[in-house]
Amino acid sequence: MYQFLCLFGPGAVTCLTVWGLLGESAQKWFQAAIELTAYAALDAAVTIGCLLSRGKAEIIVMPDGTKNIRYGGTAFLFSLAVSFVLGIVIAMIRKRISIRAEVVSRKEEM
């Protein structure tokens, strides 16, 4: 449960910060879930990268060979600060840049 909170808690903070600064709300539940997951992954990558580079986290190998990252409880507070800053940065980027994808079907003639 703690790992779930460490991953999706900061993702939710980033999501709410971006939506709050842009004046948006969740469009559809599926899009909101994808956005939350993407922000959670980005927050985790930045937090772990910062912690590993400073020696505040370590990669351990579990008995079954799975690699896991171990860090202290204060890292959660650090990750919340990172998530808030990333929310502000993402909101600034999204205000300036609009990225859209369009899918068009074509019929092939034989």
C-alpha positions in Angstrom: 0.0 0.0 0.0 2.9 2.4 0.8 4.4 1.9 -2.7 1.0 2.6 -4.2 0.8 5.9 -2.3 4.4 6.8 -3.2 3.6 6.3 -6.9 0.1 7.6 -7.4 0.0 10.3 -4.6 2.5 12.5 -6.3 0.9 11.7 -9.7 -2.4 13.0 -8.3 -0.7 16.2 -7.0 0.8 16.8 -10.5 -2.5 16.1 -12.2 -4.5 18.4 -9.9 -1.9 21.2 -10.2 -1.9 21.0 -14.0 -5.7 21.0 -14.1 -6.0 23.8 -11.6 -3.5 26.1 -13.4 -5.0 25.4 -16.8 -8.6 25.7 -15.5 -9.4 22.2 -16.8 -11.2 19.3 -15.2 -11.2 15.6 -16.0 -12.6 15.1 -19.5 -13.4 11.4 -19.4 -12.5 8.9 -16.7 -10.3 6.9 -19.1 -8.3 10.0 -20.2 -8.0 11.1 -16.6 -6.6 7.7 -15.6 -4.1 7.7 -18.5 -3.0 11.3 -17.6 -2.7 10.3 -13.9 -0.6 7.3 -14.8 1.7 9.3 -17.1 2.3 11.9 -14.4 2.9 9.3 -11.8 5.5 7.6 -14.0 7.2 11.0 -14.8 7.2 11.9 -11.1 8.7 8.6 -10.1 11.4 8.8 -12.8 12.5 12.3 -11.7 12.4 11.5 -8.0 14.3 8.2 -8.4 16.8 9.9 -10.7 17.4 12.7 -8.2 17.6 10.3 -5.2 19.9 7.8 -6.9 22.3 10.5 -8.1 22.6 11.9 -4.5 23.1 8.5 -2.9 19.7 8.8 -1.0 18.3 5.6 -2.7 19.7 2.3 -3.6 18.9 -0.5 -6.0 18.5 -3.8 -4.3 18.1 -7.3 -5.8 15.3 -9.3 -4.2 15.8 -13.1 -3.6 13.9 -13.9 -6.8 16.2 -11.7 -8.8 13.8 -8.7 -9.2 15.4 -5.3 -8.8 13.7 -2.9 -6.4 14.5 0.7 -5.3 14.7 1.4 -1.6 14.6 4.8 -0.1 13.5 6.4 3.1 10.2 8.0 4.2 11.5 11.5 3.7 11.8 10.7 0.0 8.0 10.7 -0.1 8.0 14.4 1.0 10.6 15.1 -1.6 8.5 13.4 -4.3 5.5 15.6 -3.4 7.6 18.7 -3.8 8.9 17.4 -7.2 5.3 16.6 -8.3 4.1 20.1 -7.5 7.1 21.7 -9.4 6.5 19.3 -12.3 2.8 20.3 -12.3 3.7 23.9 -12.7 6.2 23.2 -15.5 3.8 20.9 -17.4 1.1 23.5 -17.1 3.4 26.2 -18.5 4.4 23.9 -21.4 0.8 23.0 -22.1 -0.2 26.7 -22.2 2.3 27.3 -25.0 2.3 24.1 -26.9 -0.7 22.2 -28.2 -0.1 18.6 -29.4 -2.9 16.8 -31.1 -3.1 13.5 -33.0 -5.6 12.8 -35.7 -6.5 9.4 -37.0 -8.0 9.2 -40.4 -9.1 6.0 -42.1 -8.5 5.4 -45.7 -10.2 2.9 -47.9 -7.8 1.2 -50.2 -9.0 0.5 -53.7 -8.1 -2.8 -55.3 
